[in-house]
Each structure stands twice: as structure tokens, then as C-alpha cells.
Amino acid sequence: MGRPRQFDEQQAVAAACGAFWSKGYEATSTQDLCEATGLGRSSIYNTFTSKDHLFRRALAHYADTMTARQLALLGEEGRSAVEKIRALFEVVIDGEMENRRLGHGSGCFTVNTVTGPAADDPGVAEILAKDLERRLGAFRAVVEEGKRDGSVRSPRDPAGLAWYLSSVIAGMRVAAQSGADRAALEQIAAAGIDALGR
């Protein structure tokens, strides 16, 4: 009978998430994962089997955590739909500013993955597809709510506007990675809100 694990597996996944998020799948070495998690190589491979498996666990953790925060904001009572969307944009901008390194934002782990080679892995693609489906569903629901409460006056279809909101957020994150500061990101967000009010 083996010795029981002396670490919190979820904490290790969260720590690995940070390493993969900042460096990407390709550039993250086993040593990087050891340093991030505080685990030895044998513990990492005994628990997570492979770097690929740990990457999928880290990506799923990020997607679940971030999407849950977005859905919570979009589901808050007492605000119009556009106010909820504006609050979501503010949270995205705050996150980019908090995680800024050397004048550049951290971007989004899922966006970084979608545009990288790891997206070719079927397991990774499935995580990304499920996360996108959840977010698009939430965006569509808040747009439909906005059409009912009058805060979204765009004649565009809610499904198309859901994709638009997803694209604005992804664009803000990529812009932050490219060096856009808070003022620039706020301008992008404001333009996104303006498009909903037409």
C-alpha cells in the first residue's frame, strides 16, 4: 500500500494553471511545473500521468473558474442587462491591469490556447468548446434580457450579439497582451457598449 498524498491536488492544478497561463503549453517545462506547484517530478507524474493531462486539468480549472465569475456577474439582480455587461468589461480590464507584467497584460488562458498548437488536442478542444458554449449561452441570455428591459436596442440577433460580446472580451485581452493600457481597454469596452445601444 502506497503512502497517502501529502498535498492538495486542486491547489496543485491551480498552481500549474498559473504556469501554463503565463508561458503557454509548449514553453512550460516540467521544472516550471515543479517550481509552480512545489512538487517533485515523481509526484507530478504519479498524480497527473503526463504534462498533457495536467495541462487539460489546468485549462478546465481556469475555464470553470473564470466562466463562473462571468456568469455570476451576468446573473446579478438589480441591474439592467447593459449595466451587467459593463460590469463584466470592468472586471476583465481590472484583471488585465492586476496581472500586468513588463507593460503587457496576461491575456486569457483560453484565448491563448485557442490560438496555439495545444488546441489541436481533442481533449483540449472539448474543454474549449464546452466553455465557449456556456459563455455564449450566458451572453445570449443577457442580450435577450436587455432587449426586454430596453437597455439593448441593437436590432441584431441575440446569438450574433453573444458572439460579438465574446469577441470584444477576447479582443481586449489580446490588446492588453500587446501593451494596451487601461484607457485604451476602456475605449474598447465603451465602443462595445455603444454597439448594443443602437
Backbone as a chain_set.jsonl record, in Angstrom:
{"seq": "MGRPRQFDEQQAVAAACGAFWSKGYEATSTQDLCEATGLGRSSIYNTFTSKDHLFRRALAHYADTMTARQLALLGEEGRSAVEKIRALFEVVIDGEMENRRLGHGSGCFTVNTVTGPAADDPGVAEILAKDLERRLGAFRAVVEEGKRDGSVRSPRDPAGLAWYLSSVIAGMRVAAQSGADRAALEQIAAAGIDALGR", "coords": {"N": [[0.839, -1.19, 0.0], [0.625, 2.179, -0.964], [2.071, 5.323, 0.143], [-0.04, 7.917, 1.5], [-1.069, 10.843, -0.365], [0.524, 13.929, 0.242], [-0.362, 16.462, -0.358], [-2.549, 19.024, -1.646], [-4.485, 18.286, -4.274], [-6.083, 19.897, -5.941], [-5.074, 22.44, -5.403], [-2.564, 22.151, -6.496], [-3.233, 21.868, -9.188], [-4.32, 24.411, -9.662], [-2.02, 25.958, -9.273], [-0.395, 25.002, -11.328], [-1.93, 25.883, -13.422], [-1.428, 28.641, -13.397], [1.256, 28.656, -14.254], [1.1, 27.511, -16.863], [-0.603, 29.374, -18.017], [0.893, 31.75, -18.054], [3.126, 31.068, -19.604], [2.359, 29.339, -21.642], [1.556, 26.17, -23.23], [3.638, 24.865, -24.736], [6.052, 26.174, -23.97], [6.225, 25.733, -21.259], [8.006, 23.996, -18.964], [8.717, 20.803, -17.365], [10.171, 21.34, -15.092], [9.372, 23.979, -14.597], [6.75, 23.47, -13.825], [7.192, 21.984, -11.523], [8.363, 23.946, -9.895], [6.254, 25.791, -9.751], [4.186, 24.343, -8.503], [5.39, 23.261, -6.3], [5.942, 20.619, -6.116], [7.678, 17.482, -6.591], [9.116, 15.913, -9.534], [8.33, 13.205, -9.689], [6.031, 13.139, -8.102], [4.347, 14.8, -9.587], [4.073, 13.342, -12.01], [3.127, 10.89, -11.06], [0.669, 11.615, -10.038], [-0.656, 13.131, -12.05], [-0.098, 11.893, -14.431], [0.834, 12.831, -17.024], [2.304, 15.677, -18.729], [0.512, 16.647, -20.608], [-1.964, 15.767, -19.594], [-2.06, 17.157, -17.159], [-2.071, 19.75, -18.165], [-4.596, 19.806, -19.427], [-6.224, 19.516, -17.173], [-5.558, 21.895, -15.821], [-6.409, 23.838, -17.66], [-9.163, 23.306, -17.731], [-9.786, 23.944, -15.082], [-9.223, 26.703, -15.079], [-11.079, 27.601, -17.025], [-13.532, 26.857, -15.835], [-13.444, 28.381, -13.452], [-13.146, 31.097, -14.323], [-15.341, 31.394, -16.077], [-17.441, 30.892, -14.33], [-17.292, 33.173, -12.713], [-17.942, 35.15, -14.587], [-20.567, 34.366, -15.301], [-21.815, 34.719, -12.855], [-21.709, 37.512, -12.529], [-23.275, 38.311, -14.718], [-25.677, 37.319, -13.941], [-26.566, 38.797, -11.807], [-28.975, 40.45, -9.754], [-31.021, 43.44, -9.97], [-29.766, 45.169, -11.731], [-29.632, 46.652, -15.007], [-29.458, 44.877, -18.145], [-27.395, 45.908, -19.801], [-25.87, 47.267, -17.91], [-24.907, 45.096, -16.46], [-23.276, 43.895, -18.395], [-21.449, 45.955, -18.799], [-20.259, 45.957, -16.262], [-19.037, 43.461, -16.357], [-17.133, 43.89, -18.395], [-15.55, 45.754, -17.02], [-14.487, 44.162, -14.98], [-12.919, 42.427, -16.499], [-11.031, 44.257, -17.526], [-9.886, 45.194, -15.114], [-8.713, 42.797, -14.246], [-6.777, 42.396, -16.235], [-5.111, 44.584, -15.756], [-4.256, 44.05, -13.14], [-2.757, 41.736, -13.504], [-0.657, 42.546, -15.027], [2.494, 42.52, -16.621], [5.666, 43.808, -17.13], [4.628, 45.879, -18.696], [2.68, 44.65, -20.208], [-0.443, 42.903, -20.523], [-1.785, 39.823, -19.137], [-3.474, 38.429, -20.72], [-5.836, 35.945, -21.845], [-6.145, 32.671, -20.715], [-7.668, 30.73, -22.063], [-8.117, 31.964, -24.576], [-5.463, 32.238, -25.408], [-4.868, 29.544, -25.662], [-6.669, 28.653, -27.634], [-5.579, 29.836, -29.882], [-3.169, 28.574, -30.123], [-0.907, 25.711, -30.573], [-1.766, 23.666, -28.852], [-4.503, 23.502, -29.024], [-5.136, 21.666, -30.934], [-5.286, 19.22, -29.757], [-7.628, 16.725, -29.022], [-8.882, 16.474, -26.47], [-8.348, 18.938, -25.279], [-9.603, 20.626, -27.121], [-12.246, 19.894, -26.667], [-12.704, 20.853, -24.041], [-12.426, 23.604, -24.512], [-14.532, 24.03, -26.328], [-16.82, 23.414, -24.779], [-16.638, 25.364, -22.803], [-16.876, 27.703, -24.323], [-19.464, 27.364, -25.285], [-20.975, 27.572, -22.903], [-20.41, 30.257, -22.173], [-21.347, 31.699, -24.42], [-24.042, 31.053, -24.253], [-24.739, 32.364, -21.867], [-24.186, 35.022, -22.558], [-25.985, 35.375, -24.641], [-28.396, 35.105, -23.246], [-28.297, 37.363, -21.547], [-28.338, 39.415, -23.405], [-30.87, 39.003, -24.547], [-32.382, 39.57, -22.299], [-31.721, 42.254, -22.093], [-32.952, 43.258, -24.371], [-35.557, 42.984, -23.596], [-35.667, 44.639, -21.304], [-35.055, 47.047, -22.416], [-32.503, 48.109, -22.48], [-30.733, 47.112, -24.329], [-30.697, 48.002, -27.515], [-29.981, 47.338, -30.029], [-30.724, 46.069, -33.277], [-29.775, 43.637, -33.954], [-29.449, 40.036, -34.038], [-29.788, 38.094, -31.031], [-28.058, 35.838, -30.768], [-25.964, 36.459, -32.513], [-25.061, 38.81, -31.304], [-24.173, 37.737, -28.925], [-21.893, 36.342, -29.751], [-20.494, 38.59, -30.564], [-20.033, 39.957, -28.099], [-18.395, 38.048, -26.854], [-16.236, 38.198, -28.58], [-15.411, 40.862, -28.251], [-14.444, 40.802, -25.612], [-12.38, 38.886, -25.853], [-10.811, 40.309, -27.668], [-10.083, 42.551, -26.112], [-8.445, 41.306, -24.275], [-6.35, 40.339, -25.872], [-5.429, 42.768, -26.865], [-4.494, 43.878, -24.474], [-2.363, 42.162, -23.967], [-0.757, 43.01, -26.001], [0.071, 45.405, -25.091], [-1.752, 47.439, -24.596], [-3.05, 50.025, -22.543], [-4.968, 50.84, -19.523], [-6.706, 52.956, -20.264], [-6.971, 52.614, -23.035], [-8.171, 50.072, -23.148], [-10.542, 50.643, -21.854], [-11.717, 52.308, -23.735], [-12.187, 50.467, -25.807], [-14.054, 48.816, -24.525], [-16.104, 50.698, -24.082], [-16.855, 51.257, -26.726], [-17.856, 48.798, -27.378], [-20.111, 48.671, -25.698], [-21.544, 50.825, -26.74], [-22.301, 49.812, -29.224], [-24.306, 48.05, -28.551], [-26.371, 49.653, -27.825], [-27.558, 50.828, -29.995]], "CA": [[0.0, 0.0, 0.0], [1.467, 3.372, -1.085], [1.863, 6.406, 1.107], [-1.057, 8.875, 1.059], [-0.552, 12.092, -0.896], [0.671, 14.946, 1.267], [-0.63, 17.769, -0.942], [-3.893, 19.256, -2.147], [-4.417, 18.128, -5.725], [-6.686, 21.066, -6.593], [-4.117, 23.549, -5.291], [-1.508, 21.883, -7.48], [-3.81, 22.177, -10.507], [-4.404, 25.871, -9.748], [-0.656, 26.478, -9.425], [0.027, 24.659, -12.692], [-2.694, 26.774, -14.291], [-0.678, 29.895, -13.477], [2.453, 28.451, -15.075], [0.692, 27.336, -18.264], [-1.217, 30.625, -18.47], [1.91, 32.761, -18.332], [4.124, 30.642, -20.593], [1.81, 28.508, -22.71], [1.852, 24.743, -23.11], [4.937, 24.489, -25.323], [7.197, 26.747, -23.256], [6.222, 25.344, -19.846], [8.77, 22.759, -18.758], [8.396, 20.054, -16.145], [10.785, 22.079, -13.991], [8.474, 25.104, -14.31], [5.601, 22.932, -13.097], [7.686, 21.639, -10.181], [8.534, 25.191, -9.146], [4.94, 26.407, -9.523], [3.366, 23.529, -7.596], [6.148, 22.827, -5.129], [6.011, 19.157, -6.144], [8.751, 16.864, -7.349], [8.703, 15.314, -10.811], [7.628, 11.932, -9.496], [4.682, 13.44, -7.606], [3.558, 15.327, -10.71], [3.737, 12.293, -12.971], [2.308, 9.866, -10.392], [-0.675, 12.151, -9.827], [-1.29, 13.66, -13.257], [0.258, 10.999, -15.534], [1.632, 13.47, -18.083], [2.163, 17.121, -18.88], [-0.729, 16.85, -21.368], [-3.11, 15.601, -18.689], [-2.054, 18.272, -16.214], [-2.492, 20.933, -18.918], [-6.05, 19.753, -19.582], [-6.822, 19.794, -15.85], [-5.35, 23.315, -15.538], [-7.278, 24.597, -18.556], [-10.537, 23.12, -17.253], [-9.88, 24.721, -13.845], [-9.298, 28.123, -15.467], [-12.353, 27.842, -17.713], [-14.62, 26.775, -14.847], [-13.331, 29.496, -12.509], [-13.404, 32.368, -14.995], [-16.705, 31.421, -16.595], [-18.331, 31.013, -13.175], [-17.293, 34.587, -12.322], [-18.702, 35.889, -15.596], [-21.979, 34.027, -15.183], [-22.314, 35.331, -11.619], [-21.921, 38.932, -12.817], [-24.383, 38.467, -15.653], [-26.906, 36.883, -13.293], [-26.894, 39.633, -10.651], [-30.264, 41.154, -9.776], [-30.994, 44.857, -9.653], [-29.083, 45.957, -12.755], [-30.079, 46.385, -16.375], [-28.55, 43.969, -18.862], [-26.204, 46.633, -20.24], [-25.051, 47.519, -16.714], [-24.21, 43.835, -16.164], [-22.218, 43.721, -19.396], [-20.432, 46.959, -18.48], [-19.545, 45.463, -15.077], [-18.176, 42.364, -16.804], [-15.986, 44.505, -19.075], [-14.696, 46.358, -15.99], [-13.766, 43.076, -14.309], [-11.888, 41.979, -17.448], [-9.978, 45.282, -17.554], [-9.194, 45.147, -13.819], [-7.88, 41.595, -14.238], [-5.609, 42.62, -17.092], [-4.216, 45.533, -15.09], [-3.673, 43.388, -11.969], [-1.804, 40.709, -13.932], [0.252, 43.165, -15.994], [3.926, 42.274, -16.424], [6.519, 44.495, -18.097], [3.833, 46.697, -19.598], [1.756, 43.85, -21.007], [-1.397, 42.107, -19.785], [-1.589, 38.372, -19.19], [-4.385, 37.829, -21.688], [-6.76, 34.912, -21.379], [-5.6, 31.327, -20.903], [-8.42, 30.023, -23.107], [-7.818, 32.601, -25.869], [-4.088, 31.842, -25.754], [-4.885, 28.129, -26.053], [-7.387, 28.542, -28.905], [-4.711, 30.277, -30.974], [-1.903, 27.856, -30.059], [-0.913, 24.324, -31.051], [-2.439, 22.747, -27.926], [-5.917, 23.403, -29.389], [-5.304, 20.514, -31.827], [-5.536, 18.043, -28.932], [-9.087, 16.56, -28.897], [-9.322, 16.746, -25.099], [-8.291, 20.394, -25.097], [-10.663, 21.189, -27.967], [-13.532, 19.654, -25.999], [-12.802, 21.803, -22.921], [-12.634, 24.932, -25.087], [-15.868, 24.081, -26.927], [-17.815, 23.453, -23.702], [-16.542, 26.668, -22.155], [-17.445, 28.683, -25.239], [-20.922, 27.154, -25.307], [-21.518, 28.153, -21.667], [-20.313, 31.712, -22.218], [-22.267, 32.211, -25.438], [-25.39, 30.92, -23.715], [-24.934, 33.431, -20.88], [-24.227, 36.305, -23.274], [-27.26, 35.443, -25.369], [-29.458, 35.334, -22.257], [-28.274, 38.744, -21.055], [-28.782, 40.255, -24.522], [-32.329, 38.859, -24.612], [-32.878, 40.333, -21.152], [-31.571, 43.664, -22.446], [-33.99, 43.62, -25.341], [-36.808, 43.101, -22.841], [-35.659, 45.801, -20.394], [-34.83, 48.246, -23.211], [-31.124, 48.606, -22.434], [-30.098, 46.672, -25.578], [-31.586, 48.449, -28.584], [-29.48, 46.878, -31.323], [-31.655, 45.157, -33.948], [-29.071, 42.395, -34.276], [-29.898, 38.799, -33.402], [-29.09, 37.82, -29.771], [-26.951, 34.881, -30.938], [-24.858, 37.204, -33.11], [-24.53, 39.725, -30.289], [-23.426, 36.911, -27.959], [-20.564, 36.176, -30.365], [-19.859, 39.905, -30.541], [-19.528, 40.191, -26.745], [-17.258, 37.148, -26.653], [-15.125, 38.712, -29.384], [-14.916, 42.095, -27.624], [-13.64, 40.418, -24.447], [-11.142, 38.281, -26.361], [-10.022, 41.391, -28.249], [-9.489, 43.339, -25.034], [-7.352, 40.534, -23.67], [-5.231, 40.34, -26.815], [-4.91, 44.138, -26.866], [-3.712, 44.038, -23.241], [-1.1, 41.451, -24.179], [0.028, 43.809, -26.938], [0.542, 46.602, -24.4], [-2.795, 48.451, -24.382], [-3.211, 50.394, -21.137], [-6.352, 50.87, -19.056], [-7.501, 53.901, -21.052], [-7.27, 52.001, -24.336], [-9.133, 48.995, -22.926], [-11.834, 51.263, -21.534], [-12.274, 52.779, -25.003], [-12.714, 49.286, -26.488], [-15.269, 48.425, -23.796], [-17.142, 51.703, -24.34], [-17.333, 51.044, -28.088], [-18.67, 47.583, -27.32], [-21.396, 49.027, -25.105], [-22.247, 51.692, -27.692], [-22.884, 48.982, -30.293], [-25.518, 47.404, -28.041], [-27.422, 50.632, -27.591], [-28.093, 51.405, -31.237]], "C": [[0.881, 1.251, 0.0], [1.155, 4.394, -0.003], [0.785, 7.357, 0.594], [-0.405, 10.157, 0.553], [-0.535, 13.135, 0.215], [0.433, 16.345, 0.702], [-2.06, 17.819, -1.446], [-3.838, 19.251, -3.676], [-4.986, 19.344, -6.451], [-5.775, 22.28, -6.516], [-2.988, 23.383, -6.292], [-1.984, 22.213, -8.89], [-3.867, 23.689, -10.7], [-3.03, 26.493, -9.958], [-0.118, 26.187, -10.823], [-0.672, 25.543, -13.704], [-1.942, 28.089, -14.475], [0.55, 29.776, -14.361], [2.101, 28.328, -16.552], [0.128, 28.638, -18.837], [-0.142, 31.632, -18.864], [2.863, 32.363, -19.449], [3.557, 29.905, -21.794], [2.26, 27.068, -22.556], [3.273, 24.417, -23.547], [6.112, 24.931, -24.46], [7.258, 26.371, -21.783], [6.904, 23.997, -19.691], [8.286, 22.037, -17.506], [8.979, 20.77, -14.937], [9.943, 23.291, -13.606], [7.289, 24.632, -13.47], [5.994, 22.53, -11.681], [7.805, 22.892, -9.315], [7.185, 25.825, -8.808], [4.143, 25.664, -8.458], [4.064, 23.178, -6.288], [6.291, 21.318, -5.035], [7.242, 18.692, -6.907], [8.21, 16.246, -8.631], [7.891, 14.045, -10.609], [6.206, 12.166, -8.998], [3.789, 13.949, -8.731], [3.129, 14.201, -11.632], [2.914, 11.165, -12.35], [0.86, 10.322, -10.248], [-1.377, 12.483, -11.135], [-0.927, 12.906, -14.535], [1.189, 11.63, -16.563], [1.43, 14.977, -18.045], [0.855, 17.439, -19.606], [-1.942, 16.792, -20.439], [-3.2, 16.754, -17.696], [-2.488, 19.561, -16.915], [-4.012, 20.949, -19.078], [-6.758, 20.055, -18.261], [-6.715, 21.292, -15.524], [-6.265, 24.187, -16.389], [-8.735, 24.5, -18.105], [-10.77, 23.924, -15.973], [-10.048, 26.207, -14.172], [-10.653, 28.431, -16.084], [-13.509, 27.833, -16.723], [-14.627, 27.987, -13.926], [-13.726, 30.808, -13.16], [-14.849, 32.456, -15.492], [-17.709, 31.543, -15.448], [-18.416, 32.465, -12.715], [-18.117, 35.416, -13.299], [-20.195, 35.633, -15.454], [-22.591, 34.65, -13.932], [-22.607, 36.814, -11.837], [-23.152, 39.138, -13.691], [-25.72, 38.061, -15.035], [-27.331, 37.732, -12.115], [-28.226, 40.344, -10.845], [-30.039, 42.648, -9.555], [-30.242, 45.737, -10.637], [-29.72, 45.671, -14.104], [-29.065, 45.461, -17.034], [-27.279, 44.675, -19.285], [-25.297, 46.965, -19.059], [-24.28, 46.258, -16.312], [-23.048, 43.619, -17.126], [-21.085, 44.719, -19.135], [-19.604, 46.504, -17.272], [-18.603, 44.33, -15.445], [-16.944, 42.912, -17.511], [-15.017, 45.111, -18.062], [-13.869, 45.306, -15.258], [-12.637, 42.554, -15.208], [-10.719, 42.967, -17.451], [-9.189, 45.269, -16.25], [-8.247, 43.948, -13.752], [-6.627, 41.764, -15.08], [-4.615, 43.568, -16.432], [-3.516, 44.881, -13.886], [-2.588, 42.397, -12.361], [-0.782, 41.232, -14.943], [1.698, 42.877, -15.626], [4.696, 42.983, -17.532], [5.706, 45.251, -19.153], [2.839, 45.945, -20.457], [0.825, 43.059, -20.094], [-1.129, 40.624, -19.966], [-2.451, 37.713, -20.253], [-5.261, 36.779, -21.029], [-6.177, 33.545, -21.695], [-6.339, 30.597, -22.027], [-8.158, 30.624, -24.487], [-6.419, 32.207, -26.329], [-4.06, 30.405, -26.271], [-5.56, 27.94, -27.405], [-6.457, 28.859, -30.079], [-3.357, 29.556, -31.001], [-2.033, 26.404, -30.501], [-1.641, 23.346, -30.14], [-3.911, 22.547, -28.285], [-6.193, 22.226, -30.311], [-5.576, 19.226, -31.06], [-7.044, 17.898, -28.735], [-9.619, 16.859, -27.501], [-9.347, 18.232, -24.8], [-9.411, 21.06, -25.882], [-12.036, 21.021, -27.319], [-13.747, 20.621, -24.841], [-13.123, 23.194, -23.451], [-14.05, 25.072, -25.643], [-16.952, 24.178, -25.855], [-17.822, 24.813, -23.013], [-17.167, 27.741, -23.036], [-18.964, 28.578, -25.272], [-21.585, 27.769, -24.074], [-21.522, 29.674, -21.722], [-21.271, 32.312, -23.242], [-23.712, 32.131, -24.961], [-25.712, 32.036, -22.727], [-25.035, 34.793, -21.552], [-25.547, 36.459, -24.028], [-28.407, 35.756, -24.408], [-29.472, 36.782, -21.779], [-28.67, 39.715, -22.164], [-30.306, 40.195, -24.648], [-32.996, 39.63, -23.469], [-32.826, 41.827, -21.462], [-32.59, 44.135, -23.462], [-35.343, 43.784, -24.637], [-36.821, 44.353, -21.956], [-35.339, 47.118, -21.112], [-33.412, 48.77, -23.207], [-30.299, 48.159, -23.635], [-31.067, 47.01, -26.706], [-31.1, 48.033, -29.968], [-30.495, 45.928, -31.958], [-31.031, 43.796, -34.26], [-29.634, 41.223, -33.473], [-29.121, 38.544, -32.109], [-27.918, 36.845, -29.915], [-25.733, 35.575, -31.536], [-24.23, 38.162, -32.121], [-23.772, 38.977, -29.2], [-22.011, 36.68, -28.479], [-19.8, 37.495, -30.329], [-19.258, 40.189, -29.163], [-18.321, 39.314, -26.441], [-16.021, 37.676, -27.38], [-14.546, 39.996, -28.795], [-14.013, 41.75, -26.441], [-12.318, 39.791, -24.888], [-10.23, 39.358, -26.934], [-9.366, 42.262, -27.198], [-8.289, 42.614, -24.429], [-6.127, 40.499, -24.582], [-4.6, 41.731, -26.875], [-4.043, 44.384, -25.63], [-2.369, 43.335, -23.366], [-0.175, 42.246, -25.084], [0.508, 45.118, -26.324], [-0.492, 47.68, -24.191], [-2.945, 48.732, -22.892], [-4.697, 50.462, -20.77], [-7.222, 51.785, -19.919], [-7.904, 53.3, -22.394], [-8.311, 50.893, -24.183], [-10.518, 49.548, -22.6], [-12.506, 51.808, -22.793], [-12.879, 51.618, -25.803], [-14.044, 48.863, -25.841], [-16.409, 49.393, -24.084], [-17.719, 51.546, -25.74], [-18.227, 49.799, -28.148], [-20.048, 47.847, -26.752], [-22.211, 49.883, -26.075], [-22.957, 50.867, -28.766], [-24.17, 48.291, -29.843], [-26.689, 48.373, -27.944], [-28.059, 51.199, -28.83], [-29.449, 50.843, -31.572]], "O": [[1.771, 1.388, 0.84], [0.123, 4.333, 0.666], [0.693, 7.587, -0.612], [0.686, 10.516, 0.994], [-1.459, 13.214, 1.024], [0.971, 17.319, 1.229], [-2.699, 16.787, -1.648], [-3.213, 20.119, -4.285], [-4.434, 19.777, -7.463], [-5.708, 23.066, -7.461], [-2.511, 24.361, -6.869], [-1.233, 22.768, -9.692], [-3.51, 24.198, -11.762], [-2.885, 27.442, -10.729], [0.54, 27.034, -11.427], [-0.089, 25.914, -14.723], [-1.835, 28.592, -15.594], [0.856, 30.686, -15.131], [2.729, 28.965, -17.398], [0.356, 28.961, -20.002], [-0.258, 32.294, -19.896], [3.36, 33.228, -20.171], [4.192, 29.847, -22.847], [3.222, 26.778, -21.845], [4.022, 23.769, -22.816], [7.053, 24.168, -24.24], [8.253, 26.663, -21.12], [6.44, 22.985, -20.218], [7.543, 22.594, -16.697], [8.356, 20.807, -13.875], [9.811, 23.601, -12.423], [6.876, 25.306, -12.526], [5.217, 22.713, -10.744], [7.401, 22.897, -8.152], [6.997, 26.337, -7.704], [3.499, 26.284, -7.611], [3.418, 22.842, -5.296], [6.709, 20.791, -4.004], [7.777, 19.408, -7.754], [7.001, 16.078, -8.793], [6.881, 13.833, -11.28], [5.279, 11.474, -9.418], [2.619, 13.578, -8.82], [1.958, 14.107, -12.0], [2.095, 10.549, -13.031], [-0.064, 9.511, -10.327], [-2.551, 12.159, -11.315], [-1.409, 13.255, -15.613], [2.206, 11.044, -16.932], [0.504, 15.48, -17.409], [0.168, 18.398, -19.254], [-2.825, 17.647, -20.491], [-4.286, 17.265, -17.425], [-3.196, 20.376, -16.324], [-4.646, 21.987, -18.887], [-7.766, 20.762, -18.234], [-7.663, 21.887, -15.014], [-6.832, 25.163, -15.897], [-9.454, 25.498, -18.1], [-11.833, 24.52, -15.8], [-10.909, 26.881, -13.609], [-11.303, 29.408, -15.711], [-14.372, 28.709, -16.769], [-15.683, 28.556, -13.649], [-14.544, 31.551, -12.619], [-15.499, 33.49, -15.335], [-18.721, 32.229, -15.586], [-19.497, 32.939, -12.364], [-18.895, 36.278, -12.892], [-20.996, 36.567, -15.482], [-23.751, 35.061, -13.945], [-23.635, 37.317, -11.384], [-23.968, 40.024, -13.436], [-26.777, 38.422, -15.552], [-28.343, 37.44, -11.478], [-28.562, 40.782, -11.945], [-29.009, 43.065, -9.026], [-30.095, 46.936, -10.401], [-30.275, 44.595, -14.327], [-27.952, 45.286, -16.537], [-26.19, 44.116, -19.15], [-24.074, 46.945, -19.2], [-23.132, 46.343, -15.875], [-21.963, 43.207, -16.716], [-19.909, 44.372, -19.238], [-18.382, 46.653, -17.267], [-17.496, 44.24, -14.913], [-15.83, 42.452, -17.259], [-13.802, 44.998, -18.222], [-12.697, 45.527, -14.954], [-11.536, 42.274, -14.733], [-9.558, 42.563, -17.385], [-7.959, 45.326, -16.27], [-7.122, 44.062, -13.265], [-5.544, 41.329, -14.688], [-3.405, 43.37, -16.54], [-2.334, 45.126, -13.642], [-1.607, 42.231, -11.637], [-0.123, 40.452, -15.63], [2.083, 42.978, -14.461], [4.421, 42.791, -18.716], [6.049, 45.261, -20.335], [2.216, 46.532, -21.342], [1.233, 42.598, -19.028], [-0.351, 40.218, -20.83], [-2.198, 36.574, -20.647], [-5.401, 36.741, -19.806], [-5.76, 33.292, -22.825], [-5.715, 29.926, -22.849], [-7.994, 29.89, -25.462], [-6.213, 31.881, -27.498], [-3.32, 30.087, -27.202], [-5.089, 27.159, -28.232], [-6.537, 28.231, -31.134], [-2.495, 29.892, -31.813], [-3.134, 25.924, -30.77], [-2.092, 22.298, -30.603], [-4.51, 21.543, -27.9], [-7.345, 21.82, -30.466], [-6.043, 18.246, -31.64], [-7.692, 18.859, -28.319], [-10.696, 17.437, -27.363], [-10.264, 18.726, -24.142], [-10.089, 21.952, -25.372], [-12.886, 21.906, -27.414], [-14.845, 21.151, -24.671], [-13.987, 23.885, -22.91], [-14.695, 26.104, -25.457], [-17.903, 24.944, -26.008], [-18.881, 25.346, -22.682], [-17.906, 28.594, -22.546], [-19.664, 29.591, -25.285], [-22.63, 28.411, -24.182], [-22.512, 30.311, -21.362], [-21.93, 33.314, -22.967], [-24.512, 33.027, -25.23], [-26.812, 32.588, -22.74], [-25.861, 35.622, -21.17], [-26.144, 37.535, -24.049], [-29.28, 36.568, -24.714], [-30.542, 37.37, -21.622], [-29.283, 40.744, -21.882], [-30.955, 41.224, -24.836], [-34.038, 40.259, -23.654], [-33.753, 42.573, -21.144], [-33.039, 45.28, -23.418], [-36.164, 44.612, -25.031], [-37.835, 45.044, -21.86], [-35.349, 48.181, -20.492], [-33.129, 49.775, -23.859], [-29.269, 48.765, -23.933], [-32.121, 46.389, -26.84], [-31.743, 48.344, -30.971], [-31.065, 45.08, -31.272], [-31.707, 42.906, -34.776], [-30.207, 41.392, -32.396], [-27.908, 38.755, -32.081], [-26.894, 37.01, -29.252], [-24.602, 35.316, -31.124], [-23.009, 38.318, -32.091], [-22.832, 39.517, -28.616], [-21.042, 36.808, -27.73], [-18.592, 37.509, -30.091], [-18.107, 40.615, -29.064], [-17.345, 39.771, -25.847], [-14.906, 37.609, -26.862], [-13.334, 40.204, -28.831], [-12.941, 42.336, -26.283], [-11.26, 40.128, -24.357], [-9.019, 39.331, -26.716], [-8.217, 42.673, -27.362], [-7.265, 43.221, -24.115], [-4.996, 40.616, -24.111], [-3.377, 41.858, -26.93], [-2.991, 45.018, -25.718], [-1.349, 43.859, -22.918], [1.047, 42.169, -24.955], [1.263, 45.861, -26.952], [-0.166, 48.742, -23.662], [-2.966, 47.811, -22.075], [-5.566, 50.181, -21.595], [-8.348, 51.427, -20.266], [-9.041, 53.458, -22.837], [-9.23, 50.787, -24.996], [-11.535, 48.993, -23.017], [-13.731, 51.774, -22.905], [-13.945, 51.758, -26.401], [-15.025, 48.591, -26.534], [-17.545, 48.972, -24.303], [-18.927, 51.684, -25.933], [-19.22, 49.763, -28.875], [-21.043, 47.321, -27.251], [-23.419, 49.691, -26.216], [-24.077, 51.187, -29.165], [-25.029, 47.982, -30.669], [-27.851, 47.967, -27.976], [-29.008, 51.978, -28.736], [-30.04, 51.221, -32.583]]}, "num_chains": 1, "name": "protein.A"}
